[in-house]
Amino acid sequence: MSATNSSFGAGQAGTSWGAIQYDGLNGGYNHGFQYKVTSIVLLAIASLAMTLRMYTRVFVIKNPGWDDWLACIAWVLAIPLVAVIAIGMDHGIGKSAMELTGKEIVIILKATQNQCVVSVLAHDTITTKSVGD
């Protein structure tokens, strides 16, 4: 493998945001940047959708339901997931496991465990109430 950047996603069409960053360790590539950008973009889209939904339900219809409040809770719980990805990128998320130090692996495992707890809380909050009615 050469030390040049290869293309991924939109990078193939000539843009540079999708270029996979070569990290120089054992010929490996770091996909962490793509994970971080994708997570932030999706959170921004979800934030816009939640803002429009709640504005419509609270100020236009003037009758928000339980599903609206549960969607808000799930959205709030999505924010720590994006933070875990952003922080984890600095500690090796996106790299090959063979290139990580023991300390980086421990940090990633702790972050993954916390991310799983928040994901389960968000998922169970929505599905338990939705299925129950």
N, C-alpha and C positions, 0 to 999 in steps of 0.2 A: 504494500500500500504506500502510496506517495503521501507527502505532507501537504498536498493541496486540498482545498475544500471541494467536496462533491455536492451535488444538488439534491434537494429533498423537497417534495411538494411544489410550491410556487416558485422555488428557486430554479426549477427546470425551465421556467418561462422567462428567465432572465432577471428576476428580482433577487435580492441578496438576503431577505429575511429568512429564507429556508436553508441557507447554507449550513451544512453540518460542521460544527467546530471540531477541528483536529486538536486533540489535547496533548499529543506528543508522547504519551505514555504507552509503551509496548505496541505502538501502531494503532491505538484505539481512537474511537470517535466519541464525542460527547453530544448526546441528544437532549441534554437538559434544557438548552435554550428553547427548543421547540415545545417542550412540555410547559415551560414557564409562560411563553407567549400565548399558547393555546389556552391555558387555564385562565390567564388574565382577560383575554378577548371574550371567552365564554362567560366569565363572571360579569364583564361589562354588559354583554347582551342580556344576561339574566337580570341584572340590576335594572336595565331599561325596561324590560318586560314587566318586572315586579312593580316598578314605579307607575307605569301606565295602568296596570291591572288594579292596583290599590287606589290610584286616583279615580279611575272609573267607578270602582265599587263604592268608595267612600263619598266622593263628591258628586258624581253624576247619578248613579243609581241610588245612593244613600242607604245601601243595605248590604254591607259586607257579610259574607257567610263564614262558617267555620273553616271551609276549605281555603278561603282567602288567608285567614290567619295561620293555618298550617303551612300554606305555601310560603308565607313570610318567615316562619320558623325554619323551614328547609333552606330558604335563601340565606338566612343569617348563618346557619350551620355550614353552608358552602364556603363562606369566607375563610374559615380556618383551614379548609382543605387546600385552597389556593395558597395560603400562607405556608403550609407544610411543603408544598411543591416548590415554592420560591426559595424557602430556606434550605430545603433538601438539595436543591440544585447546587448550592455552594459546598455541599458535603458529599457529592458523588452521584446523585440521582441523574440518570441518563448515561452514566458510564458503564462499562463492562465491570462485572463484579470482580473479575481477575485483576483489575487495575486499582481497586480500592484498598485503603489501609484498614487495619482492624478497627481503628477509631471511627473511620467513616462508615464502616459497616454497622457498628453499634448505633451510631446516630441515625442512620437510615432505618434500622429496625425499630428504634424507638419512635421515630416520626411516622412510620408505617402503622405501628400499633395505635398511635393516637389518631391517625387518619381513619383507621377502621372503626374505632369507637364512635367518632363523630359521624361517619357515613351510616353506621347502623342506627344511631339516634335519629338522623334525618330521615332515613328510609322508613323506620318503624313508626315515626311520628305521622308520616303521611299515610302509609298503607294500613296501619291498624285502624285509624279513624275512617278511612275511605272504605275499607272492606266491612267494617262494623255497621255501617249504615245502609 
